[in-house]
Amino acid sequence: MSKKSRKKSSKAPSGSLTAKKKPGKTRATTQTRSAKTQPASAGKSTKTGAKPTSHKAASKRLKSSEKATKPALAAAGAKTALAAGQNAPAFRLPRDGGDTVTLSDYAGRKLVLFFYPRADTPGCTREAIDFTRLRGDFTAAGTAVLGISADPLKAQEKFRDKHGLGVPLVSDEHHEMLQAYGAWGEKSMYGKTFLGILRTTVLIGSDGKIARIWRNVRVDGHADEVLAAARSL
């Protein structure tokens, strides 16, 4: 064998090994790179899983709902802007016995509206009984009397029958009249704030205008005070 042949034969195997090793290195490099990438991404996903994302989202929802409640309460409180001298808001609602009562039914007459939180509760019962006791005196003073709450008609009628009440009881389940007359707003009990009926009485003059408003009514002696105001008109 000549020197040239030896050189060619020795170069051929060397070149073929190098060609085989290059893919091997590429695979090894790719594996190394992927191995480096996997732990990094795994670390990120672990950290992401460790973060209490769901708790933060829930907390934000709770905060936003709490903030949304305060304006709602404030808006309800703003309904109490009704004042003496203004025209009485019109209404049309069902009353005990199945009839419908409207403001226009009392045109040219004085009218007392007493708003109470709930039928057949102690304070509301005393108030309704007091207005019933003075019904004849109110009639003599040219004044009609209506009791209003958000109770359904059946509850109103049961309340009437149980205590022998003689004043019409109006049902405002959708709070429309309650809001119009400022008798629906923010209340608090046992440290909790909520929306409900504010014990309120409104005296409307024969001219259809608000003559007087009693807010945060104390039941004892209240009906007598309203009668005195009606007589003075």
ABEGO torsion letter per residue (X at the ends): XBAAAAAAAAAAAAAAAAAAAAAAAAAAAAAAAAAAAAAAAAAAAAAAAABBAAAAAAAAAAAAAAAAAAAAAAAAAAAAABBBGBBBBBBBBBBBGGBBBBAAAABGBBBBBBBBABBGBAAAAAAAAAAAAAAAAAAAAGBBBBBBBABBAAAAAAAAAAAGBABBBBBBAAGAAAAAAGABBBBBBGGBBBBBBBBBBBBBBAAGBBABBBBGBBABGAAAAAAAAAAAX
